[in-house]
Amino acid sequence: MPASLAPKTSAQAFALLGFLFTVSLSSNHVSFFYAQLSALQVLIKDEEGARQSLRLYFNGKFQEQIVQNGEQVWISEKLLT
């Protein structure tokens, strides 16, 4: 990335991070949230924060997304309603 774009990109990344923490997540959007969060953390060079975010996701909500028979419960529930 050209050096002239770096400050603007960082400012936008910080603004988006702030926004991400203000939105309410439905269960089936949790994976997108953590993907965006960790990508932005890497962009602003917060690698430890990105690791923590991914660890939180994979040790938490990810465990609830796919049940033992392979079904994605949150998707099934959304399709049935």
C-alpha positions as CSV (number, residue, x, y, z in Angstrom):
1,M,0.0,0.0,0.0
2,P,1.4,3.4,-0.8
3,A,2.5,5.3,2.3
4,S,0.2,8.2,1.5
5,L,-2.9,5.9,1.9
6,A,-1.7,4.3,5.1
7,P,-3.0,7.0,7.5
8,K,-6.4,7.1,5.8
9,T,-6.7,3.3,5.8
10,S,-5.8,3.1,9.4
11,A,-8.3,5.8,10.3
12,Q,-11.1,4.0,8.4
13,A,-10.1,0.6,10.0
14,F,-10.3,2.2,13.5
15,A,-13.7,3.7,12.6
16,L,-15.0,0.4,11.4
17,L,-13.7,-1.4,14.5
18,G,-15.7,1.1,16.6
19,F,-18.8,0.5,14.6
20,L,-18.5,-3.3,14.9
21,F,-18.7,-3.0,18.6
22,T,-22.0,-1.1,18.4
23,V,-24.0,-3.5,16.3
24,S,-26.2,-6.2,17.5
25,L,-25.4,-9.6,16.0
26,S,-27.8,-12.3,15.2
27,S,-26.5,-15.8,15.7
28,N,-25.9,-16.5,12.0
29,H,-23.8,-13.4,11.5
30,V,-21.3,-14.1,14.3
31,S,-18.7,-15.8,11.9
32,F,-18.8,-12.7,9.6
33,F,-18.3,-10.4,12.7
34,Y,-15.2,-12.3,13.9
35,A,-13.8,-12.5,10.4
36,Q,-14.1,-8.7,9.9
37,L,-12.9,-8.0,13.4
38,S,-9.7,-10.1,13.1
39,A,-9.0,-8.8,9.6
40,L,-9.2,-5.2,10.8
41,Q,-7.0,-6.0,13.8
42,V,-4.4,-7.4,11.5
43,L,-4.6,-4.4,9.3
44,I,-3.9,-2.0,12.2
45,K,-1.1,-4.4,13.3
46,D,-2.9,-5.6,16.4
47,E,-1.9,-9.3,15.9
48,E,-2.5,-10.3,19.5
49,G,-6.0,-8.8,19.4
50,A,-6.7,-10.8,16.2
51,R,-5.5,-14.0,17.8
52,Q,-7.6,-13.3,20.9
53,S,-10.7,-12.6,18.7
54,L,-10.3,-15.8,16.7
55,R,-9.6,-17.8,19.8
56,L,-12.8,-16.4,21.4
57,Y,-14.8,-17.3,18.3
58,F,-13.4,-20.8,17.8
59,N,-13.7,-21.7,21.5
60,G,-17.1,-20.1,21.8
61,K,-19.8,-19.5,19.2
62,F,-18.1,-21.7,16.5
63,Q,-18.7,-24.7,18.8
64,E,-22.4,-24.0,18.6
65,Q,-22.7,-23.5,14.9
66,I,-22.5,-27.1,13.6
67,V,-24.0,-29.9,15.6
68,Q,-22.8,-33.5,15.7
69,N,-24.8,-34.6,12.7
70,G,-23.3,-31.8,10.6
71,E,-26.3,-29.6,10.6
72,Q,-25.8,-25.9,10.9
73,V,-28.5,-25.2,13.4
74,W,-28.7,-21.4,13.1
75,I,-29.1,-21.6,9.3
76,S,-31.8,-24.3,9.7
77,E,-33.7,-22.2,12.2
78,K,-33.6,-19.2,10.0
79,L,-34.9,-21.2,7.0
80,L,-37.8,-22.6,9.0
81,T,-39.0,-19.3,10.2
